[in-house]
Amino acid sequence: MKFYFAFDSDESERQMCAEITGMSYAHDLNEADVVFFGPSPQVGKNTKILQRLYAGTDDLDLSGIPSGITVLSNAGGYNEPVAETVFALLLAHFKKICRHNSDMHAGIYKKLGVETLFGKTIGIYGFGGIGQQVAKIASIMGMHVTAYSRHKTSFPEITWHESLENLVQSVDILVICTPLSQETRGRINASILDRFRGQCIVNIARANIVDQTSMLSFLSKNSDKFYLSDVWWDEPNIKVNPPDNCIVTPHIGGNGGEYRNEAFARAFRNVKSFIEGNRHNVVRSA
């Protein structure tokens, strides 16, 4: 079998893929059985498997991919850097990093009131790989971990809630880690926000899990509440500027420098596992 990279790559990445999968590199797309791709899939005459290098697949138009081709995601490929971004946003907020930094650069030495994450209750909506990694870090930091997910996972010292409504009423911090789907689109709406009694909501998943109108109205009415997000509606086109009680980054959660090698290696191992008969991260079967 042969593989092809439908993205900018270098020789070391091709060599790593060959070593992990046992396949050889095809210089021509039409010679490849397996195609690894980033934003957009490419299909050759012999393509049997499309393996995305990204974790999410909600933006893929599967109808444009011929039948008979299996599509795989890289779910779990970026758990660690995405979870780190959750706490980068939280610490920036609770320690007032951005404001302190701006003041210091302006020659102003002024200590503002800051808070610790220790002892706070963090609620995780969606408990897949990213949610579990967030829970691990939160536990180490001395936080109380609660969660709501369709699938409960064995995890030490975690409180499970039977509904999202119950979760949001009992936390200081809500972290959105669930994938975007028909079920979760707009799930964080006015009804959910009215129940939220905590300090901030973190979105590390997809912008449209949060209803835009509801969130902007909530932030306008509650200047003491904060929305910390690595995603924004209509990105990369910013049609609505974030209000003052937001900290927003431009979808950098999965970026991690040398971590790219680890994320790609997970995709390569997923293809090897699939070929050996172990079906993981299947978005669409042939």
Order of alpha helices (4+ residues) and beta strands (2+ residues): beta-alpha-beta-beta-beta-beta-alpha-alpha-beta-alpha-beta-beta-alpha-beta-alpha-beta-alpha-beta-beta-alpha-beta
